[in-house]
């Protein structure tokens, strides 16, 4: 039984950057940061939609950074609840990013008719990039979620 638990435990130190799915923290930070930057730099045409996308990107960026730092510091050693916390965090992030990506795509689709005007063309292109990066971030979080749930189930 202890060998099964040892294989499903969370890594600590630099091993976090070498084990799957924990290595996905880095692309989550990169693509989440890109969504954050693109949404923050675009002109706000619909504050409610853009506000949710901004909240999700900032929240997930901070949560992922915090988890990465805690795992690298080895705070989770000796406690089995961290595997559950990891699964909950990844599931929440995947659900949040899916909703944010869909809302950002809807917003981008809604401003497409005015994209012929040069001023709106820049906004439209920034939002297209934000949509692409949001869906990439969603995919990475979903993959991380699936592996975290698998690790949680086997622990």
N, C-alpha and C positions, 0 to 999 in steps of 0.2 A: 504494500500500500504506500509506503513512503517513497518508492521510486516513481510511482504514478504522480504523486503530489509534487515531487521535485521537478518532474518534466513539465508540469503545468504552472509552476510558480512564475511570478514576474521577475524579470532580470533586474539587476541593479548596477550602478556604475556605468562604465562605457559599454557594457554588454547590451544596454538598452538600444544602442545604435547599431548593434550587430544581429539582433534577433528579430524574427518575423512574428508577429505583426507590429512590434514596437518600433521598428525602423520607419514605419509609416507616419510617426510623429513629425518627421522632418518635412515630407511633402504636404502634410496637413497644414503645417505652419506656413509653408511657402505659398500654396494656393489660397489658403484662407487669408493670408496677408495681402495677396494680390486682389482678392475680392474686396477686402476692406479698403484698400487704396483706391481702387477704381470706383467704388460706390461713393467714397468720401470726396473724390475729385469731380464727380459728375454733378450737373445741375439738378436740383431736386424739383421734379415736376409733380410727383405724387408723394407727399411726405410720409403717409402711412406705409406704403409699400417699401419705399426706400429706407424708412426707419427700421422696419423689421429686418431687412437684409443687413443693415448696418449693425443692429443689435446682435444678430446671429453671428456675423463674421467676427465682431469684437469679442463676444462671449466665448465662442469656440476657440479663438486664438489664445485668449487668456487661460481658458481651461486646459487646452493642450500644452501650453507653455508651463503651466503649474504642474500638471501631471508629469511631464518630461523632467522637470527639475526635481520633483519629489522622488521619482524612480531613480534618477541618476544619483541622488543623495542617499538612497537606500532606506528611506523612511518606512517603507512598507515591509521590511524584514520582520518576521515573527508574527505577522498578522495575516489571517486568511481572508479577511474582509476586503482587502485591496483588489482581489480578482473580481469580486462582485462590483466594487466601485468602478473599476475599469470598464466592465461590461455595461454598467448603467451610463457612465459618461459617454462612451462611444455610441451607444444606442440613442441617447438624447441628441448628441451632435449630428448623427446621421439623419435623424428625423427633422431637426431644426434646419440643417442645410438643404434637405430635399424641399422643404416648404419655402425656404428663401430662394432657392434656384428657380422654382416654379413661379414664384411671385416676380422675381427679376425678369424672367422670360416673358411673363404676361405684360409687365410694364414696357419692356423693350418692343414687344409686338404692338402695343397700343400707340407708341410714338412713331411707328414706321411711316405712316402717311405724311407726317411733317418732316421726314428726314431728307426731303429734297431741298429744303432751305439750308444753306451752308452752316448757319449757327446750330441748327438741330442735328446736322449730320455728325458733328463732333460728339454731341451727347449720345446719339444713336450708336456710334462706333464704340464709345466707352462702355455703354451698356451691353453691347454684344460681347465685348471682351469679359465683362463682369459675369454675364450669363455662362459663357464657356468655362471660365475658371470656377464658378459656383458649382456647375455640374461635375467638373473634375474633382473638386473638393468633396462633393457629395459621394462620388464613386469611391474615393480613397477612404472616407469615413465609413462607408458601408462595408468595404472590404475589412477594415480594421474592426468594425463591429462584429462581423461574422466570425472572425478569428477570436475575438475577445469572448464572445458567447460560447464558442467551442471550448476555449480554455476554461471558462467558468463552469460549463457543464461537466467537464472531466475532472474538475478539482473537488 
